[in-house]
Amino acid sequence: MSQEMTGKFFSIQQPQGVKTVIYRIDKLAKEYQTPTLKYKAERVVSSEEFNGTFTKKTFFIDFPEPDGENLVILSFSKDKVSVNMGQLKDDKIKFNKSQLPIQFNTLYSETPMDFKDFKYTQNLARSITIIDPETAEEIKPNLYLDETTNEVKGTCRLQPYKSYFTFEIR
C-alpha cells in the first residue's frame, strides 16, 4: 500500500546569488503553548533548478491548512536580507502589502561564542531561528537538559567575524 503525499507546490524565480527560504507559521497545539511561545516556524522544503542567470526554486507544503498558510519569506543576497510575509491559499500566494510587526536581529562577534539557553516546548518547537546569511542554512543547536529548571534548552556555536540573521515568532 503506497502512501500518497498531499500538499501544494509553488515556484519562484530568483537571480543567482539570492537565496530565498520560506517558513510556514503554525499555531502550536494548546498543550505545547507557553506564555511566550504560541507559534512555531517550520522551514518549507524546496528544490532548485538553474536556468541561465536565474534560479527556479520550487517549494512544497505538505498538508496545508484549508484556510491558508501564513508564510515568512526571507531572501538573502550579498549584503542584505529582505523579509516578506504572505499567505498560501487556494493555489495562490498573496504577499502582504503592509508591513507586519517583525522583530529580528543580527548577531556578530569577533570571538567564538555560544548563543544559548533558548527554551523548547515538549515537542521541541523553539521560538528563535538562527540562519547563516551566506548559505541561508539554519544553525542547528545542540540540545541539553537544564537540570536546574528541568527544561530542554539549546546552544548554537557561532563563528567569529561572521554575521548571523535571527528571527523569533511570538
C-alpha positions as CSV (number, residue, x, y, z in Angstrom):
1,M,0.0,0.0,0.0
2,S,1.6,3.3,-1.0
3,Q,1.2,6.5,1.0
4,E,0.1,9.5,-1.2
5,M,1.5,12.9,-0.4
6,T,-1.0,15.7,0.0
7,G,0.3,19.2,-0.5
8,K,0.9,22.3,-2.6
9,F,3.8,23.1,-4.8
10,F,4.7,26.7,-5.8
11,S,7.8,28.2,-7.5
12,I,9.6,31.5,-7.5
13,Q,12.3,32.7,-9.8
14,Q,15.3,34.5,-8.3
15,P,18.6,35.9,-9.6
16,Q,21.6,33.8,-9.0
17,G,23.3,35.0,-5.8
18,V,20.0,35.3,-4.0
19,K,18.9,32.6,-1.6
20,T,15.3,32.5,-0.6
21,V,13.9,30.4,2.2
22,I,10.3,30.2,3.3
23,Y,8.9,29.3,6.7
24,R,5.3,28.4,7.4
25,I,3.9,29.7,10.7
26,D,1.9,27.2,12.6
27,K,0.0,27.6,15.8
28,L,1.2,25.2,18.5
29,A,-1.3,22.8,20.0
30,K,-2.6,24.1,23.3
31,E,-0.6,21.5,25.3
32,Y,2.7,22.8,23.8
33,Q,2.0,26.5,24.2
34,T,3.7,28.6,26.8
35,P,3.0,32.3,27.8
36,T,5.7,33.5,25.3
37,L,5.5,30.7,22.7
38,K,2.3,30.1,20.8
39,Y,3.6,29.6,17.3
40,K,6.4,27.8,15.6
41,A,8.2,28.5,12.3
42,E,8.8,25.4,10.1
43,R,11.1,25.7,7.2
44,V,9.4,24.8,3.9
45,V,11.1,22.0,1.8
46,S,12.5,23.2,-1.6
47,S,14.5,22.2,-4.6
48,E,16.4,24.4,-7.1
49,E,16.8,24.3,-10.9
50,F,19.3,26.6,-12.6
51,N,18.3,28.5,-15.7
52,G,20.9,30.9,-17.1
53,T,21.2,33.9,-14.7
54,F,18.1,32.8,-12.7
55,T,17.3,30.0,-10.3
56,K,13.8,28.5,-10.2
57,K,13.1,27.4,-6.7
58,T,10.1,25.1,-6.0
59,F,8.6,24.8,-2.6
60,F,6.4,22.1,-1.2
61,I,4.0,22.5,1.7
62,D,2.6,19.2,2.9
63,F,-0.9,19.0,4.4
64,P,-1.7,22.7,4.0
65,E,-4.4,24.2,6.2
66,P,-7.8,24.7,4.4
67,D,-8.0,28.3,5.5
68,G,-4.4,29.1,4.3
69,E,-0.8,29.0,5.4
70,N,0.9,32.1,6.8
71,L,4.4,32.4,5.4
72,V,7.6,34.3,6.2
73,I,9.7,34.7,3.1
74,L,13.4,35.5,3.6
75,S,15.7,36.4,0.6
76,F,19.4,36.6,1.4
77,S,21.7,38.5,-1.0
78,K,25.3,39.6,-0.6
79,D,24.7,42.5,1.9
80,K,21.1,42.3,3.0
81,V,18.0,40.3,3.9
82,S,14.6,41.0,2.5
83,V,11.7,40.0,4.8
84,N,8.2,39.5,3.4
85,M,5.0,38.0,4.8
86,G,2.5,36.2,2.7
87,Q,-0.3,33.6,2.6
88,L,-0.7,30.5,0.5
89,K,-4.4,29.8,-0.1
90,D,-6.3,28.1,-2.9
91,D,-3.1,27.6,-5.0
92,K,-2.2,31.3,-4.8
93,I,0.4,33.2,-2.8
94,K,-0.6,36.6,-1.7
95,F,2.0,38.9,-0.3
96,N,1.1,41.3,2.4
97,K,1.3,44.9,1.2
98,S,1.6,46.4,4.6
99,Q,4.4,45.5,7.0
100,L,3.6,43.3,9.9
101,P,5.5,43.8,13.2
102,I,8.6,41.7,12.8
103,Q,11.4,41.5,15.4
104,F,14.7,40.3,14.1
105,N,18.4,40.8,15.0
106,T,21.8,40.3,13.6
107,L,24.4,38.6,15.7
108,Y,28.1,39.3,15.3
109,S,31.2,38.6,17.4
110,E,34.9,38.9,16.9
111,T,35.5,35.9,19.2
112,P,33.9,32.4,19.1
113,M,30.7,32.4,21.1
114,D,27.8,30.2,22.1
115,F,24.3,31.6,21.7
116,K,22.5,29.6,24.4
117,D,19.7,29.0,26.8
118,F,16.8,29.3,24.4
119,K,13.9,27.1,25.5
120,Y,12.0,24.4,23.7
121,T,8.5,23.2,24.2
122,Q,7.7,19.5,24.9
123,N,7.5,18.8,21.1
124,L,10.9,20.6,20.6
125,A,9.4,23.7,19.0
126,R,11.6,26.8,19.6
127,S,10.8,30.4,19.3
128,I,14.2,31.6,17.8
129,T,15.8,30.7,14.5
130,I,19.4,31.5,13.6
131,I,20.4,31.5,9.9
132,D,23.8,31.8,8.2
133,P,23.1,34.5,5.6
134,E,25.9,33.2,3.3
135,T,24.4,29.8,2.9
136,A,20.8,30.5,4.0
137,E,21.0,27.4,6.2
138,E,19.8,27.2,9.8
139,I,22.4,26.9,12.5
140,K,21.4,23.6,14.3
141,P,21.5,23.8,18.1
142,N,22.9,21.2,20.4
143,L,20.1,20.3,22.9
144,Y,20.7,19.8,26.6
145,L,18.5,19.3,29.7
146,D,18.9,22.2,32.2
147,E,18.7,20.1,35.4
148,T,18.0,23.2,37.5
149,T,14.8,24.1,35.6
150,N,14.2,20.6,34.2
151,E,13.7,22.2,30.7
152,V,15.2,21.3,27.3
153,K,17.3,24.2,26.1
154,G,19.6,24.7,23.1
155,T,23.1,26.1,22.4
156,C,24.3,27.3,19.0
157,R,28.1,27.6,18.3
158,L,28.7,30.9,16.3
159,Q,31.9,31.6,14.4
160,P,33.9,34.7,14.9
161,Y,33.9,37.6,12.3
162,K,30.6,36.3,10.9
163,S,27.1,37.8,10.9
164,Y,24.0,35.7,11.5
165,F,20.4,36.5,11.0
166,T,17.9,35.6,13.7
167,F,14.2,35.9,14.0
168,E,11.6,35.0,16.5
169,I,7.9,34.2,16.2
170,R,5.7,35.3,19.1
